[in-house]
Amino acid sequence: MLVGSKVSLRGPVCALYNDQRQTRGVKIFVPGPAYVAVLKAAPADPHAAGEVPLRQIGQYDVTSDLEAPIRVRGTVAAKESGGLVYVSDGETSVAIQ
């Protein structure tokens, strides 16, 4: 399983647009597993990382690994059909996708 891993993908890319011709993302066409390289494997225990308070998400920290997964604790306040989830810890609320 590659969830939480840092990977390199090789394949053609196309842009995705909405009805107003605004860019909304990209799609990578990966021909097969031979075109996927694991650069950094996921941690063996994803729950071993300490919790990060919601108020600290996005704050500048020269020592942090910006690509590392983080663990938060809160209550799901709302969920949109597009996959956006709003989490609150009673003090701060954030949107997570």
Buried (B, 14 or more C-beta within 10 A) or exposed (E): EEEEBEEEEEEEEEEEEEEEEEEEEEEEEEEEEEEBEEEEEBEEEEEEEEEBEBEEEEEEEEEEEEEEEEEBEBEEEEEEEEEEBBBBBEEBBBEEE
